[in-house]
Amino acid sequence: MTTQKRNDPFIRNEKEAHLVKTAAELAERFAARAPLHDREGSFPFENIQDLKDSGYVKLTVPREYGGEEISLYEMLLIQEQLGRGDGSTALSIGWHMGLMLHYRTTRSWPEELFRSFCREVVEKGTLLNHFSTERSSGSPSRGGTPQTTAVKTEGGWFLSGRKTFSTLSPVLDTFLVSASMVERNEIGSFLVRSSDRIHIDETWDTLGMRSTGSHDVVLDQAFVPDEALISSYPVGKKPQAPSDASAWLLHIPACYLGIAHAARDFAVSFAKSYHPASLPTPIADLPTAQQQIGLLESELLVARHLMYAIADRWDKNPPGRLQLIPELGLVKYVATNHAISIVDKAMRVVGGASLSRSLPLERMYRDVRAGLHNPPMDENVIRNLAMRALAEMD
């Protein structure tokens, strides 16, 4: 069900076909494991190891440092494919994949530190995520100031605080943390290595995306050397938009469209094979089923066309990337909301059986809801579009 057909119109060449084939093979394995991990709320360590063993985790690393340097478009193709197998795994690894692309294009790290870390990714399979969200300060995308503190000490900093939504935390030895730098009245981003001053509080027990390992990470005067300070900006001042317009966040809509695509495939296959005794032919011949399938297909096509068109524009026009910020947000808005609608329609096609935990649709139904709470938020996307339209009339 997760196997990608070669006639997918969004695969443009042999390289992309090969990338998608590799991702599809991984997705097949993940799909078989997903029901148990979802039921138990357990982290899929074996999936992450498969991704490391296959070389997947180095695909967005710069070529000069041993990676494959795939494009944004190519990253979305494979992330969408992983989402067709297991949404939790796709979303989890997407943060690493996207961040490596982000730092590759912006070069916002000290270069020697970035070179060294890239080598770790290539040679050891080291993974990365950035922990910013906190329960008391809320989402950083809404301007929350971190309560986590960085206190200056000789040769570095002591970091203390609690980070929520720390996806991938069970397998991270290295991660980024946003913290308030007390003496400088700034907010800094620090590269943190695991130590006995850091522990995971296993708080993640959710409706959907149950296997992302998004627990709380607690730091208790964890030491970070001076050279591990990546960047900083003044408290109260909105950080400047990065030169890549944060396009790496499109790994989020790619994941949810992957889930929606898997739901679509399941519903279509079910409709073609389910032949109740009360009907002379399978339910695929019913106008009501065809109507639902046609509607969900239209939503999937619209969302995929938008996502890949914007990614292609981003890849081909680096000077124009900042002007794409509203469209990048629109991709996420359309994809996540369409994904919810697509899975709902797929369940209508399948009927009451779709509620059974023996079928994947009820898990997909829960998983796609999580997209509403990933950045950027719907209201921010709509406001950005409105402000641009209003500015054009000045």
C-alpha positions, 0 to 999 in steps of 0.5 A: 500500500505504501509502494510509490508508483513510477508514474507519480507526476511529481517524480521528475527524473531517475534520481528522484525515482531512486530516492523515492524507491528507497523511502518507499522500502523504508515506509513498508517496514515502518507501516508494519510496525506502526500499529503496535508503537501507536497502541503502546505509545512507544518510540520506534527505535528500530525505524530510526536505526533503519534510517541511519543504516540506509544513509537517509539521515545524511541526505540533506547534509552538504556535499562538501561535508560528506552528505548528498545535499538533496534539494528541498523538493527532493526532501519533500518527496521522500518525507511524504513517502515516509509519511505513507508508512508511519506518520510519527516516524516521518515527522520525527526524522523530518525535524532532523532532515529539515534542520540540516537543510536549513543550516546548510542553506543559511550557514548560521552556525560557526562554520567549523562547528557546523563542519564537525557536526556534519561529519558526525551525522555522516559518520555516526548517524548523529541526529539533531532537533531544536527544543524551543517550546515550553509549557509556561512560555508557549510556542516560540512561533508566537513570540514566547520568551524562554524560561530556560536560563543560560547563566555565564560561567568560566568557559561557557554557560549553565543551562537550566529549564524544561523543554516540551514537545522534544521530538526525537528526544529518546535518541538524541545525544546532541540537540539545540536549546533556546535559552534566556541569557540572563546577563546579556538580556538576549535569547541564545541558541546553544548546541547541547551534548547529553550529560548527567545534568540532563534527563528525559521526563516521559510525558508524551501520551497523546491522541495522535502522533503517539510514537514521536517521543516528544517528551519533556527534556529537563536541564539542571545546570547543564554545562555548555562551552562558549563555542557551542553558542550558535546565535543570539538576539535581544529579548523583545526583538523579533529575530530576523527572518532567515535567508531561506524563509524557513522553507525547511518546515515544509517537512511538516505538510509533506508528512501529513500529505503522506498520511493522507495519501496512505488513507486515500490508497486504503479507501480506494483499494477497499472500495474496489475489493469490498463486495457486500452481499446486498450489492451486485458489484463492489462499492466502488461502483456506487455513486456515493463512494465515487463522489467521496473518492473524487472529492478526496482525490481533488484535495490531495492533488491540490495540496501536492501541486501547491507544495511541490510548485512552491518547493520548486520555486524556492530551489530555483530562485534563492534571491526570491526566497524571502518573498515566498514566506506567505506561500510557504505558510499557505502550503502548510495550511492547505496541506494539513487542513486538506489532510484532515478532510481527506482522511475523513472522506476515506473513512466515509468510503470504508464505513463503520469498519474504519473505526476498528483499530485493526485497520489503519484509518483510525490511527491516520485520523488521529495523526493528521489532527496533530498538524493543526498544532505544528508551525506555522499556525493557521491564523498566522498564515491567514494574517500574513496573506491578508497583510501582503494583500493590503500592502499591495494596495498602498 
